[in-house]
Amino acid sequence: MEQRAFEGEIEYIQVMDETGNVDQSLFPKDLDDQKILEMYKYMLFARANDAKTLSLQRQGRAVTYAPLLGEEATQIGSAYAMRKQDIFVPNFRQHGVFLMRGLPLEWMYLYWRGYEEQLPKDVNGEAIIVPVATQMPHAVGMAYAQTYKKKDAVVIVYVGDGGTSEGDFYEALNFAGVWKVPLVVIIENNQWAISLPRGKQSAAKTLAQKAFAAGIGGVQVDGNDVIAVYKATKDAIDKAKTGPTVVECVTYRLGMHTTADDPTKYRPDAEVEIWERRDPLARVKAYLVRKGLWNDQMEKETSEQQSKEIDDAVERAEQFKEDPRSIFTNVYSFVPQTLQDELDDAEKNNFWQEGGK
């Protein structure tokens, strides 16, 4: 006997096309033009912040940095869909998500100056995670904890296209599917894992279909369409009580992988030019201008205001004096006696004071 054991398909969603035209049949009912305008301002802010941090790194005022240029819609759209109680788990490129979740700007610049510290609790997210895909099992455990504690919260975890080739990714999905945890996996498919193109990472036609093996639903969206990303993330959050969802956002890294990378060595200019014409900011701007909600003067004023906020935050970060006690108090969830003894000894001898023993 032969019969079909499994059959599945992945939907692709685009609400706003590259010229700013909208498919009204897919337009989320809870979105209005003012919310789209707000998302656009955040996208502008994310791009301006990105350019500033890249400039600081080139001046030796920041450490190695991973730009987000071209991926603003994926980050702002998904973060805008989150509720206050939802928890996000980033990798190393979610600077736009941090902005949307209210992380003070100076905290970002402190991090890129080499100062890693716990995030303010009201941000409701984890700090930057650099090792590829190691955040995935952590996120599943955090999602399981929400169910265990009977909390109405969803965990949204971000992973790159390269991360979906890691064992941590598959193991995390397997547990998430078995436990049916309230988890949303955002695959930020920017087409390149450093110098390795998407086509050489996986033979799967989509990355979203990797969810099927774990018994999880998956969807693919135009990651340069902020409305489609918002819709897919919001839908996934709404149904997270019944289990996880994988959302693959098809976007493009217009810049380098990090400031230690030179994409011109491996990436054809013609490919980049194609994706530049799909700029996520350009299509939203076209939509807002057509509606009479935006113009060049408003963009100029907004950019000037955002630039001032960024410059002020950089100044605060560069004047910041760290507290050395944090190396003792923020390593574990509690301070073990061995570290307490070291801290007491350091304070007794003015270890970090000028002229200390």
Residue, then its C-alpha position, 0 to 999 in steps of 0.5 A: m500500500e502506498q499513501r501520502a504521509f505528509e503534504g505541506e506548502i509555504e505561503y508567501i505574503q506581500v502586502m505593500d509592493e516595491t512602489g508602495n501600492v497595497d493589497q487591501s485584502l491582506f491589509p491588517k485590520d488593526l493597522d492604520d496610516q498613523k501607525i504606518l507613519e510611526m513605523y516609517k519614522y522608526m525605520l528612518f531612526a534605525r538607518a540613521n543610528d546604523a550609519k552613525t555607529l558604522s562611522l564611529q567604528r571607522q573612527g576607532r570609537a566603537v568595536t566591530y559592528a554588524p550593520l542592518l542596512g536594508e533590513e529595517a522593515t523586517q526588524i521594525g515590522s516584527a518589533y511593532a507587532m510585539r506586545k509589552q509583555d512579549i520577550f525578544v531574543p536577538n542575535f547580533r544585528q537587531h538594532g532596530v528591534f532594540l530601538m522599538r523596544g525602548l532601549p536608551l540609545e546610549w546603551m547601544y553605544l556603550y555596548w559597541r564601546g565594549y561595555e556589556e551590561q544587563l539591559p533595563k528590565d522594561v526593555n523585556g529582551e535579552a542582550i546581543i548574542v553573537p554566537v550563531a544560533t545559540q540563542m535558539p535553545h535559550a529562547v525555547g526554554m524561556a517560552y516553556a517558562q512562560t507556559y509553566k508560569k501561566k504567563d500571557a507572554v510570547v518569546i520572539v527569537y531572531v536568527g539569520d539564514g546561516g543560523t538555520s543551518e546550525g544544529d542549535f536551530y533544529e534542536a530548538l525547533n524540535f523541542a518547541g514543536v513537542w512542547k508547543v511553546p509560545l514561540v515565534v521564530i523570525i528568520e532574517n534571511n538576508q541572502w548571505a551568511i558572511s560570504l556564503p550565499r543562501g543557495k549554498q547554505s540549504a537545498a530547501k526551496t524556502l527556509a520556512q519549510k524547515a519548520f515542517a520537520a518539527g511539526i511547526g507552521g511556517v510562512q514566508v514574507d517579503g522582508n522588505d515590506v514592513i506591513a507584511v512582516y507586521k502582519a505575519t508576526k502579529d498573526a503568529i503571536d496571536k496563535a502562539k498559545t497553540g504553538p510556535t510559528v516560523v516566519e521567514c523574512v526575505t530581505y537583503r543585507l545591503g552592507m557588509h556582514t560586519t565591519a571586519d568584512d568586505p562584501t565586494k570581494y564575493r558579492p556582485d554589484a549587479e545583485v546589490e543594485i537589484w536589491e537597492r531598488r527594493d529599498p524597504l524605506a522607499r516603498v513606505k515613503a512612496y505610500l505615505v507621500r501618495k496619502g499626503l502624510w509625508n513630504d521632504q520637509m517633514e523628512k528633513e525635520t525628522s532626520e535633524q531631530q533624530s541626528k540630534e538624539i543620536d549625537d546626544a546619546v553618543e556624548r552620554a556614552e562617551q562620558f559614561k564611567e562604568d562601575p567595576r563592581s558589575i564584573f562581580t555582581n552581574v556574572y551569576s543570578f546570585v553572587p557566590q561566596t568566592l566572588q563576594d570574597e574577591l569583591d570585598d577584597a577589591e573594595k578593601n584595597n581600593f583595587w580600581q581606585e587611582g593609587g590603590k594597592 
